[in-house]
């Protein structure tokens, strides 16, 4: 990730090609943080859940319904601004304007090299649009002071307990691991049984996660079957062990739904944030770490209720 950027840049790559993922990550490593998905549902879920700066789409994964999918993505883009780059090997020149109308900012033709890709990203830079969006969000939720705009990228950051914990960790020059635990079937249960069933499920889910929180850790519920555990001064192996224990207990638990009981599963994204000297910069990076953890949890769910660890800053 480029340290010169005041806003950390996150690139979401949507392709089913492992070779394309490797190519993109090799080109972007050190300049941007990257996440990748290979299913349309996961792509849409991630765009709705986190603030992505760039979406790079391989046209071959959507060629049967290109316009329909891009129209759906455009709707999300209008609410959470990001730039769309579409790379293709067979799109006709006559269709380029049509792609622009449904939200594509840059069309890339294969083969893609580093200079071409980085130039395309630079030309589609969404930084100003993101800044304006954050300002609008500040007004909509009634935050009077907008000088620290990045601190309101997620409602968790408005939690004074979270802010104090993160600042304490950073002052002690320690790292932290952020675990994002997601209950996989949460919204499916709401659709099948109704939202009234979610209260008891959420309560039990949060109790399970909280049982594995150590005295020095922080625990916060995000709602929607998602919870965050902040683990300061923790090794990778310990963070993975905590995640495994949480996942195991969730799988063994019986969750009450109407007059029956269900076994549910979870997916967990883990991201490390290392110490950064500047306190303000460190807290900005924490907002980015949280975004990454949500995205990594979605990737873990896409791969089948897994635990996925991704290095951050």
MOKAMO-V806828 format. One record per backbone hydrogen bond with DSSP energy under -0.5 kcal/mol. CO is the residue of the C=O (numbers start at 0). NH is the residue of the N-H. If there is no record, write none. Layout:
# MOKAMO-V806828
CO:NH / CO:NH
This chain:
# MOKAMO-V806828
0:2 / 1:4 / 5:7 / 8:32 / 9:52 / 9:53 / 10:12 / 10:34 / 11:13 / 11:55 / 12:14 / 12:36 / 13:57 / 15:17 / 16:20 / 17:21 / 18:22 / 19:23 / 20:24 / 21:25 / 22:26 / 23:27 / 24:28 / 27:30 / 27:31 / 30:1 / 32:10 / 34:12 / 36:14 / 38:42 / 39:43 / 40:44 / 41:45 / 42:46 / 43:47 / 44:48 / 45:49 / 49:51 / 52:82 / 53:11 / 53:55 / 54:56 / 54:84 / 55:13 / 56:58 / 56:86 / 57:60 / 58:61 / 58:62 / 61:64 / 62:65 / 64:68 / 65:69 / 66:70 / 67:71 / 68:72 / 69:73 / 70:74 / 71:75 / 72:76 / 73:77 / 74:78 / 75:78 / 75:79 / 82:54 / 82:84 / 83:104 / 83:105 / 84:56 / 84:86 / 85:107 / 86:58 / 87:109 / 91:94 / 92:95 / 94:98 / 95:99 / 96:100 / 97:101 / 98:103 / 99:102 / 105:85 / 105:107 / 107:87 / 110:112 / 112:116 / 113:117 / 114:118 / 115:119 / 116:120 / 117:121 / 118:122 / 119:123 / 121:124 / 125:129 / 126:130 / 127:131 / 128:132 / 129:133 / 130:134 / 131:135 / 132:136 / 133:137 / 134:138 / 135:139 / 136:140 / 137:142 / 138:141 / 141:143 / 143:145 / 145:148 / 146:148 / 147:150 / 148:151 / 149:152 / 153:156 / 154:157 / 155:158 / 157:159 / 158:162 / 159:163 / 160:164 / 161:165 / 162:166 / 163:167 / 164:168 / 165:169 / 166:170 / 167:171 / 168:173 / 169:172 / 174:232 / 175:272 / 176:178 / 176:230 / 177:179 / 177:270 / 178:180 / 178:228 / 179:181 / 179:268 / 180:226 / 181:183 / 181:266 / 182:185 / 184:188 / 185:189 / 186:190 / 187:191 / 188:192 / 188:193 / 189:193 / 193:196 / 194:197 / 195:198 / 196:200 / 197:201 / 198:202 / 199:203 / 200:204 / 201:205 / 202:206 / 203:207 / 204:208 / 205:209 / 206:210 / 207:211 / 208:211 / 209:212 / 211:213 / 213:216 / 217:229 / 219:227 / 222:225 / 224:182 / 225:221 / 225:222 / 226:180 / 227:219 / 228:178 / 228:230 / 229:217 / 229:231 / 230:176 / 234:238 / 235:239 / 236:240 / 237:241 / 238:242 / 239:243 / 240:244 / 241:245 / 242:246 / 243:247 / 244:248 / 245:249 / 246:250 / 247:251 / 248:252 / 249:263 / 252:254 / 254:261 / 256:259 / 259:256 / 261:254 / 261:263 / 264:183 / 264:184 / 266:181 / 267:307 / 268:179 / 269:309 / 270:177 / 271:311 / 271:312 / 272:175 / 277:281 / 278:282 / 279:283 / 280:284 / 281:285 / 282:286 / 283:287 / 284:288 / 285:289 / 286:290 / 287:291 / 288:292 / 289:293 / 290:294 / 291:295 / 292:296 / 293:297 / 294:298 / 295:299 / 296:300 / 297:301 / 298:302 / 299:305 / 300:303 / 300:304 / 305:267 / 307:269 / 309:271
